[in-house]
Amino acid sequence: MYEDLFYERLTTLRTQKGVSARDMSLSLGQSESYINKIENK
């Protein structure tokens, strides 16, 4: 349950800030698809 809330909150905050999932992933030093994989669980 808490994981679902985290995924939703991450997506909401990221889109409100206008940051793409790819850009966020790369800024964290991860692969391009890292955030997409988290958000789509």
GUMIZA-50752 format. One record per atom (N, C-alpha, C, O, CB): x, y, z; atom name; residue number from 1; residue in three letters. Coordinates in pm, whole numbers. Glycine has a CB too. Layout:
! residues N
sedren x: X	y: Y	z: Z	firo: CA	torro: NUM	lumgu: ALA
...
END
This chain:
! residues 41
sedren x: 81	y: -120	z: 0	firo: N	torro: 1	lumgu: MET
sedren x: 0	y: 0	z: 0	firo: CA	torro: 1	lumgu: MET
sedren x: 86	y: 127	z: 0	firo: C	torro: 1	lumgu: MET
sedren x: 64	y: 217	z: -81	firo: O	torro: 1	lumgu: MET
sedren x: -93	y: -1	z: 120	firo: CB	torro: 1	lumgu: MET
sedren x: 183	y: 133	z: 90	firo: N	torro: 2	lumgu: TYR
sedren x: 268	y: 251	z: 94	firo: CA	torro: 2	lumgu: TYR
sedren x: 351	y: 266	z: -33	firo: C	torro: 2	lumgu: TYR
sedren x: 381	y: 377	z: -75	firo: O	torro: 2	lumgu: TYR
sedren x: 360	y: 246	z: 215	firo: CB	torro: 2	lumgu: TYR
sedren x: 386	y: 153	z: -93	firo: N	torro: 3	lumgu: GLU
sedren x: 461	y: 160	z: -219	firo: CA	torro: 3	lumgu: GLU
sedren x: 377	y: 227	z: -326	firo: C	torro: 3	lumgu: GLU
sedren x: 429	y: 309	z: -402	firo: O	torro: 3	lumgu: GLU
sedren x: 503	y: 19	z: -264	firo: CB	torro: 3	lumgu: GLU
sedren x: 249	y: 194	z: -334	firo: N	torro: 4	lumgu: ASP
sedren x: 161	y: 255	z: -433	firo: CA	torro: 4	lumgu: ASP
sedren x: 153	y: 406	z: -413	firo: C	torro: 4	lumgu: ASP
sedren x: 156	y: 482	z: -509	firo: O	torro: 4	lumgu: ASP
sedren x: 21	y: 194	z: -426	firo: CB	torro: 4	lumgu: ASP
sedren x: 143	y: 449	z: -288	firo: N	torro: 5	lumgu: LEU
sedren x: 139	y: 593	z: -259	firo: CA	torro: 5	lumgu: LEU
sedren x: 269	y: 660	z: -300	firo: C	torro: 5	lumgu: LEU
sedren x: 268	y: 772	z: -352	firo: O	torro: 5	lumgu: LEU
sedren x: 111	y: 617	z: -110	firo: CB	torro: 5	lumgu: LEU
sedren x: 381	y: 593	z: -277	firo: N	torro: 6	lumgu: PHE
sedren x: 511	y: 648	z: -316	firo: CA	torro: 6	lumgu: PHE
sedren x: 519	y: 665	z: -467	firo: C	torro: 6	lumgu: PHE
sedren x: 562	y: 770	z: -515	firo: O	torro: 6	lumgu: PHE
sedren x: 624	y: 556	z: -267	firo: CB	torro: 6	lumgu: PHE
sedren x: 477	y: 563	z: -541	firo: N	torro: 7	lumgu: TYR
sedren x: 483	y: 570	z: -688	firo: CA	torro: 7	lumgu: TYR
sedren x: 397	y: 684	z: -740	firo: C	torro: 7	lumgu: TYR
sedren x: 438	y: 758	z: -830	firo: O	torro: 7	lumgu: TYR
sedren x: 438	y: 436	z: -750	firo: CB	torro: 7	lumgu: TYR
sedren x: 277	y: 698	z: -685	firo: N	torro: 8	lumgu: GLU
sedren x: 187	y: 805	z: -727	firo: CA	torro: 8	lumgu: GLU
sedren x: 244	y: 941	z: -693	firo: C	torro: 8	lumgu: GLU
sedren x: 239	y: 1034	z: -774	firo: O	torro: 8	lumgu: GLU
sedren x: 49	y: 788	z: -662	firo: CB	torro: 8	lumgu: GLU
sedren x: 298	y: 954	z: -574	firo: N	torro: 9	lumgu: ARG
sedren x: 355	y: 1082	z: -530	firo: CA	torro: 9	lumgu: ARG
sedren x: 477	y: 1120	z: -613	firo: C	torro: 9	lumgu: ARG
sedren x: 494	y: 1236	z: -650	firo: O	torro: 9	lumgu: ARG
sedren x: 393	y: 1076	z: -381	firo: CB	torro: 9	lumgu: ARG
sedren x: 561	y: 1023	z: -643	firo: N	torro: 10	lumgu: LEU
sedren x: 678	y: 1048	z: -726	firo: CA	torro: 10	lumgu: LEU
sedren x: 636	y: 1101	z: -863	firo: C	torro: 10	lumgu: LEU
sedren x: 691	y: 1199	z: -911	firo: O	torro: 10	lumgu: LEU
sedren x: 762	y: 919	z: -742	firo: CB	torro: 10	lumgu: LEU
sedren x: 540	y: 1036	z: -925	firo: N	torro: 11	lumgu: THR
sedren x: 491	y: 1078	z: -1056	firo: CA	torro: 11	lumgu: THR
sedren x: 431	y: 1217	z: -1050	firo: C	torro: 11	lumgu: THR
sedren x: 459	y: 1301	z: -1137	firo: O	torro: 11	lumgu: THR
sedren x: 387	y: 978	z: -1109	firo: CB	torro: 11	lumgu: THR
sedren x: 350	y: 1243	z: -950	firo: N	torro: 12	lumgu: THR
sedren x: 286	y: 1374	z: -936	firo: CA	torro: 12	lumgu: THR
sedren x: 388	y: 1485	z: -920	firo: C	torro: 12	lumgu: THR
sedren x: 382	y: 1586	z: -990	firo: O	torro: 12	lumgu: THR
sedren x: 190	y: 1374	z: -817	firo: CB	torro: 12	lumgu: THR
sedren x: 481	y: 1468	z: -829	firo: N	torro: 13	lumgu: LEU
sedren x: 582	y: 1571	z: -805	firo: CA	torro: 13	lumgu: LEU
sedren x: 671	y: 1593	z: -927	firo: C	torro: 13	lumgu: LEU
sedren x: 702	y: 1707	z: -962	firo: O	torro: 13	lumgu: LEU
sedren x: 669	y: 1533	z: -685	firo: CB	torro: 13	lumgu: LEU
sedren x: 709	y: 1485	z: -991	firo: N	torro: 14	lumgu: ARG
sedren x: 796	y: 1495	z: -1109	firo: CA	torro: 14	lumgu: ARG
sedren x: 727	y: 1572	z: -1221	firo: C	torro: 14	lumgu: ARG
sedren x: 788	y: 1659	z: -1282	firo: O	torro: 14	lumgu: ARG
sedren x: 837	y: 1356	z: -1158	firo: CB	torro: 14	lumgu: ARG
sedren x: 601	y: 1540	z: -1247	firo: N	torro: 15	lumgu: THR
sedren x: 530	y: 1607	z: -1355	firo: CA	torro: 15	lumgu: THR
sedren x: 497	y: 1752	z: -1320	firo: C	torro: 15	lumgu: THR
sedren x: 499	y: 1839	z: -1407	firo: O	torro: 15	lumgu: THR
sedren x: 401	y: 1532	z: -1389	firo: CB	torro: 15	lumgu: THR
sedren x: 469	y: 1780	z: -1193	firo: N	torro: 16	lumgu: GLN
sedren x: 444	y: 1919	z: -1151	firo: CA	torro: 16	lumgu: GLN
sedren x: 567	y: 2005	z: -1173	firo: C	torro: 16	lumgu: GLN
sedren x: 556	y: 2123	z: -1206	firo: O	torro: 16	lumgu: GLN
sedren x: 402	y: 1923	z: -1004	firo: CB	torro: 16	lumgu: GLN
sedren x: 683	y: 1948	z: -1154	firo: N	torro: 17	lumgu: LYS
sedren x: 808	y: 2022	z: -1172	firo: CA	torro: 17	lumgu: LYS
sedren x: 851	y: 2027	z: -1318	firo: C	torro: 17	lumgu: LYS
sedren x: 946	y: 2097	z: -1352	firo: O	torro: 17	lumgu: LYS
sedren x: 918	y: 1959	z: -1088	firo: CB	torro: 17	lumgu: LYS
sedren x: 782	y: 1952	z: -1405	firo: N	torro: 18	lumgu: GLY
sedren x: 815	y: 1953	z: -1547	firo: CA	torro: 18	lumgu: GLY
sedren x: 941	y: 1876	z: -1581	firo: C	torro: 18	lumgu: GLY
sedren x: 1009	y: 1908	z: -1678	firo: O	torro: 18	lumgu: GLY
sedren x: 829	y: 2094	z: -1594	firo: CB	torro: 18	lumgu: GLY
sedren x: 972	y: 1775	z: -1502	firo: N	torro: 19	lumgu: VAL
sedren x: 1092	y: 1695	z: -1523	firo: CA	torro: 19	lumgu: VAL
sedren x: 1053	y: 1562	z: -1587	firo: C	torro: 19	lumgu: VAL
sedren x: 962	y: 1495	z: -1539	firo: O	torro: 19	lumgu: VAL
sedren x: 1169	y: 1672	z: -1390	firo: CB	torro: 19	lumgu: VAL
sedren x: 1120	y: 1526	z: -1693	firo: N	torro: 20	lumgu: SER
sedren x: 1090	y: 1397	z: -1756	firo: CA	torro: 20	lumgu: SER
sedren x: 1148	y: 1284	z: -1672	firo: C	torro: 20	lumgu: SER
sedren x: 1242	y: 1303	z: -1595	firo: O	torro: 20	lumgu: SER
sedren x: 1147	y: 1392	z: -1901	firo: CB	torro: 20	lumgu: SER
sedren x: 1090	y: 1167	z: -1688	firo: N	torro: 21	lumgu: ALA
sedren x: 1140	y: 1050	z: -1616	firo: CA	torro: 21	lumgu: ALA
sedren x: 1285	y: 1022	z: -1655	firo: C	torro: 21	lumgu: ALA
sedren x: 1366	y: 983	z: -1571	firo: O	torro: 21	lumgu: ALA
sedren x: 1050	y: 926	z: -1644	firo: CB	torro: 21	lumgu: ALA
sedren x: 1316	y: 1041	z: -1781	firo: N	torro: 22	lumgu: ARG
sedren x: 1453	y: 1018	z: -1829	firo: CA	torro: 22	lumgu: ARG
sedren x: 1550	y: 1114	z: -1762	firo: C	torro: 22	lumgu: ARG
sedren x: 1654	y: 1072	z: -1712	firo: O	torro: 22	lumgu: ARG
sedren x: 1459	y: 1034	z: -1982	firo: CB	torro: 22	lumgu: ARG
sedren x: 1516	y: 1243	z: -1761	firo: N	torro: 23	lumgu: ASP
sedren x: 1605	y: 1343	z: -1700	firo: CA	torro: 23	lumgu: ASP
sedren x: 1625	y: 1317	z: -1551	firo: C	torro: 23	lumgu: ASP
sedren x: 1735	y: 1331	z: -1499	firo: O	torro: 23	lumgu: ASP
sedren x: 1549	y: 1483	z: -1721	firo: CB	torro: 23	lumgu: ASP
sedren x: 1517	y: 1279	z: -1483	firo: N	torro: 24	lumgu: MET
sedren x: 1528	y: 1251	z: -1340	firo: CA	torro: 24	lumgu: MET
sedren x: 1618	y: 1130	z: -1317	firo: C	torro: 24	lumgu: MET
sedren x: 1702	y: 1131	z: -1227	firo: O	torro: 24	lumgu: MET
sedren x: 1389	y: 1226	z: -1279	firo: CB	torro: 24	lumgu: MET
sedren x: 1601	y: 1027	z: -1398	firo: N	torro: 25	lumgu: SER
sedren x: 1684	y: 907	z: -1385	firo: CA	torro: 25	lumgu: SER
sedren x: 1831	y: 940	z: -1403	firo: C	torro: 25	lumgu: SER
sedren x: 1915	y: 898	z: -1323	firo: O	torro: 25	lumgu: SER
sedren x: 1642	y: 802	z: -1488	firo: CB	torro: 25	lumgu: SER
sedren x: 1861	y: 1015	z: -1508	firo: N	torro: 26	lumgu: LEU
sedren x: 2001	y: 1049	z: -1536	firo: CA	torro: 26	lumgu: LEU
sedren x: 2060	y: 1140	z: -1428	firo: C	torro: 26	lumgu: LEU
sedren x: 2178	y: 1128	z: -1395	firo: O	torro: 26	lumgu: LEU
sedren x: 2012	y: 1116	z: -1672	firo: CB	torro: 26	lumgu: LEU
sedren x: 1979	y: 1230	z: -1373	firo: N	torro: 27	lumgu: SER
sedren x: 2031	y: 1319	z: -1268	firo: CA	torro: 27	lumgu: SER
sedren x: 2061	y: 1242	z: -1140	firo: C	torro: 27	lumgu: SER
sedren x: 2140	y: 1286	z: -1057	firo: O	torro: 27	lumgu: SER
sedren x: 1930	y: 1431	z: -1239	firo: CB	torro: 27	lumgu: SER
sedren x: 1997	y: 1126	z: -1124	firo: N	torro: 28	lumgu: LEU
sedren x: 2024	y: 1039	z: -1009	firo: CA	torro: 28	lumgu: LEU
sedren x: 2140	y: 943	z: -1035	firo: C	torro: 28	lumgu: LEU
sedren x: 2178	y: 865	z: -948	firo: O	torro: 28	lumgu: LEU
sedren x: 1899	y: 960	z: -972	firo: CB	torro: 28	lumgu: LEU
sedren x: 2194	y: 950	z: -1157	firo: N	torro: 29	lumgu: GLY
sedren x: 2305	y: 863	z: -1192	firo: CA	torro: 29	lumgu: GLY
sedren x: 2262	y: 721	z: -1226	firo: C	torro: 29	lumgu: GLY
sedren x: 2339	y: 626	z: -1214	firo: O	torro: 29	lumgu: GLY
sedren x: 2403	y: 859	z: -1080	firo: CB	torro: 29	lumgu: GLY
sedren x: 2136	y: 708	z: -1268	firo: N	torro: 30	lumgu: GLN
sedren x: 2082	y: 576	z: -1301	firo: CA	torro: 30	lumgu: GLN
sedren x: 2060	y: 565	z: -1451	firo: C	torro: 30	lumgu: GLN
sedren x: 2085	y: 659	z: -1526	firo: O	torro: 30	lumgu: GLN
sedren x: 1949	y: 551	z: -1225	firo: CB	torro: 30	lumgu: GLN
sedren x: 2014	y: 448	z: -1494	firo: N	torro: 31	lumgu: SER
sedren x: 1984	y: 428	z: -1636	firo: CA	torro: 31	lumgu: SER
sedren x: 1864	y: 513	z: -1677	firo: C	torro: 31	lumgu: SER
sedren x: 1788	y: 559	z: -1592	firo: O	torro: 31	lumgu: SER
sedren x: 1957	y: 278	z: -1666	firo: CB	torro: 31	lumgu: SER
sedren x: 1848	y: 535	z: -1807	firo: N	torro: 32	lumgu: GLU
sedren x: 1741	y: 620	z: -1858	firo: CA	torro: 32	lumgu: GLU
sedren x: 1602	y: 572	z: -1817	firo: C	torro: 32	lumgu: GLU
sedren x: 1511	y: 653	z: -1802	firo: O	torro: 32	lumgu: GLU
sedren x: 1749	y: 628	z: -2008	firo: CB	torro: 32	lumgu: GLU
sedren x: 1585	y: 442	z: -1798	firo: N	torro: 33	lumgu: SER
sedren x: 1452	y: 386	z: -1769	firo: CA	torro: 33	lumgu: SER
sedren x: 1426	y: 365	z: -1620	firo: C	torro: 33	lumgu: SER
sedren x: 1322	y: 310	z: -1583	firo: O	torro: 33	lumgu: SER
sedren x: 1436	y: 255	z: -1841	firo: CB	torro: 33	lumgu: SER
sedren x: 1517	y: 405	z: -1535	firo: N	torro: 34	lumgu: TYR
sedren x: 1507	y: 379	z: -1391	firo: CA	torro: 34	lumgu: TYR
sedren x: 1376	y: 430	z: -1330	firo: C	torro: 34	lumgu: TYR
sedren x: 1304	y: 353	z: -1265	firo: O	torro: 34	lumgu: TYR
sedren x: 1624	y: 444	z: -1318	firo: CB	torro: 34	lumgu: TYR
sedren x: 1343	y: 556	z: -1350	firo: N	torro: 35	lumgu: ILE
sedren x: 1222	y: 614	z: -1291	firo: CA	torro: 35	lumgu: ILE
sedren x: 1097	y: 551	z: -1353	firo: C	torro: 35	lumgu: ILE
sedren x: 999	y: 526	z: -1283	firo: O	torro: 35	lumgu: ILE
sedren x: 1219	y: 767	z: -1310	firo: CB	torro: 35	lumgu: ILE
sedren x: 1099	y: 527	z: -1483	firo: N	torro: 36	lumgu: ASN
sedren x: 984	y: 461	z: -1546	firo: CA	torro: 36	lumgu: ASN
sedren x: 957	y: 326	z: -1484	firo: C	torro: 36	lumgu: ASN
sedren x: 841	y: 290	z: -1461	firo: O	torro: 36	lumgu: ASN
sedren x: 1007	y: 445	z: -1697	firo: CB	torro: 36	lumgu: ASN
sedren x: 1060	y: 251	z: -1456	firo: N	torro: 37	lumgu: LYS
sedren x: 1042	y: 120	z: -1393	firo: CA	torro: 37	lumgu: LYS
sedren x: 980	y: 133	z: -1255	firo: C	torro: 37	lumgu: LYS
sedren x: 896	y: 51	z: -1216	firo: O	torro: 37	lumgu: LYS
sedren x: 1176	y: 45	z: -1385	firo: CB	torro: 37	lumgu: LYS
sedren x: 1022	y: 234	z: -1179	firo: N	torro: 38	lumgu: ILE
sedren x: 966	y: 255	z: -1046	firo: CA	torro: 38	lumgu: ILE
sedren x: 819	y: 297	z: -1055	firo: C	torro: 38	lumgu: ILE
sedren x: 734	y: 244	z: -983	firo: O	torro: 38	lumgu: ILE
sedren x: 1048	y: 362	z: -969	firo: CB	torro: 38	lumgu: ILE
sedren x: 791	y: 392	z: -1143	firo: N	torro: 39	lumgu: GLU
sedren x: 655	y: 445	z: -1153	firo: CA	torro: 39	lumgu: GLU
sedren x: 555	y: 343	z: -1207	firo: C	torro: 39	lumgu: GLU
sedren x: 435	y: 353	z: -1179	firo: O	torro: 39	lumgu: GLU
sedren x: 654	y: 567	z: -1240	firo: CB	torro: 39	lumgu: GLU
sedren x: 601	y: 247	z: -1283	firo: N	torro: 40	lumgu: ASN
sedren x: 510	y: 151	z: -1347	firo: CA	torro: 40	lumgu: ASN
sedren x: 499	y: 19	z: -1274	firo: C	torro: 40	lumgu: ASN
sedren x: 454	y: -80	z: -1333	firo: O	torro: 40	lumgu: ASN
sedren x: 555	y: 126	z: -1486	firo: CB	torro: 40	lumgu: ASN
sedren x: 538	y: 13	z: -1149	firo: N	torro: 41	lumgu: LYS
sedren x: 527	y: -111	z: -1073	firo: CA	torro: 41	lumgu: LYS
sedren x: 386	y: -135	z: -1030	firo: C	torro: 41	lumgu: LYS
sedren x: 357	y: -235	z: -964	firo: O	torro: 41	lumgu: LYS
sedren x: 618	y: -110	z: -951	firo: CB	torro: 41	lumgu: LYS
END
